[in-house]
Amino acid sequence: MDKPITIYGAAGTGSVPVEAALTLIGRPYAVIELDTPVATWRDRLVSINPMAQVPALILPDGQLMTESAAILIWLAETHPGAHLSPLAADAARPAFLRWMAYVSAAIYALFWVRDDPLRLAPDADTAALIKQRTAERITECWRLMDAQVHPGRYILGDDLSVLDLYVAVLSRWGPRRKAFYAVAPKMTEVVRRIDADPRLTAFWAARFPFKDGWEG
Ligand SMILES: N[C@@H](CCC(=O)N[C@@H](CS)C(=O)NCC(=O)O)C(=O)O
């Protein structure tokens, strides 16, 4: 039996796809919930993760692991029985790695800016402009991805992978799902399938509920 993983996380954040993957794998994990405003996270997290971000995992051997895409890839490859990624020699592996890195680098990274534009902007007007321009950039990145993937039931074909969990969660962040549906018709079917996966019903209700108006 695998030893538990400790996850510093928070509902609705980047820890959610990691927790979803562990739920599908059936591996025990414990969440230390960052349930106070994000502005307080630095003090609580910096001694754990110098970047003061979630997800931050403490693995059973005590080492810290951060970076959601790396965590998801690693979880999939260390639990091959769960079939959550193409294997190394699989023809779908290059696309899997490509899109995992793309979602992390081109899309997720913009949320450091969006979540508090005043980290970069000198005033509220500039902050509002940054918020609008990053929303446009995220939408464009989803559009470009959708134009280049060939989904079956899931993004890489007919097998669910951690990429599907990653896209399903990140596409719920600003500019949110309606904007995503408008530019990503192929992946729309996939994220709706992930939203409705019966193995995750209780998980979504607890960690990222579909509240009224959640699609934007
Ligand atoms: N590159 C990191 C980004 C993690 C990240 O930005 N997490 C957000 C929550 S979704 C966070 O902790 N924000 C607080 C901050 O950056 O100050 C990853 O992929 O895990």
The ligand as an SDF file (V2000), in Angstrom:
LIG
                    3D

 20 19  0  0  0  0  0  0  0  0999 V2000
    3.6670   26.7820  -11.5180 N   0  0  0  0  0  0  0  0  0  0  0  0
    2.8250   26.4450  -10.3980 C   0  0  0  0  0  0  0  0  0  0  0  0
    1.8200   27.5840  -10.1850 C   0  0  0  0  0  0  0  0  0  0  0  0
    1.0530   27.3970   -8.9010 C   0  0  0  0  0  0  0  0  0  0  0  0
    0.1550   28.5760   -8.5990 C   0  0  0  0  0  0  0  0  0  0  0  0
    0.2060   29.6350   -9.2480 O   0  0  0  0  0  0  0  0  0  0  0  0
   -0.7230   28.3870   -7.6180 N   0  0  0  0  0  0  0  0  0  0  0  0
   -1.5990   29.4480   -7.1890 C   0  0  0  0  0  0  0  0  0  0  0  0
   -2.9660   28.8850   -6.7980 C   0  0  0  0  0  0  0  0  0  0  0  0
   -3.8280   28.1730   -8.1640 S   0  0  0  0  0  0  0  0  0  0  0  0
   -1.0180   30.1000   -5.9600 C   0  0  0  0  0  0  0  0  0  0  0  0
   -0.5400   29.4170   -5.0910 O   0  0  0  0  0  0  0  0  0  0  0  0
   -1.0460   31.4310   -5.9310 N   0  0  0  0  0  0  0  0  0  0  0  0
   -0.5160   32.2140   -4.8470 C   0  0  0  0  0  0  0  0  0  0  0  0
    0.6490   33.0480   -5.3190 C   0  0  0  0  0  0  0  0  0  0  0  0
    1.2230   32.8010   -6.3990 O   0  0  0  0  0  0  0  0  0  0  0  0
    0.9910   33.9700   -4.5920 O   0  0  0  0  0  0  0  0  0  0  0  0
    2.1300   25.1150  -10.6500 C   0  0  0  0  0  0  0  0  0  0  0  0
    1.8970   24.7750  -11.8160 O   0  0  0  0  0  0  0  0  0  0  0  0
    1.8570   24.3750   -9.6940 O   0  0  0  0  0  0  0  0  0  0  0  0
  1  2  1  0
  2  3  1  0
  2 18  1  0
  3  4  1  0
  4  5  1  0
  5  6  2  0
  5  7  1  0
  7  8  1  0
  8  9  1  0
  8 11  1  0
  9 10  1  0
 11 12  2  0
 11 13  1  0
 13 14  1  0
 14 15  1  0
 15 16  2  0
 15 17  1  0
 18 19  2  0
 18 20  1  0
M  END
$$$$
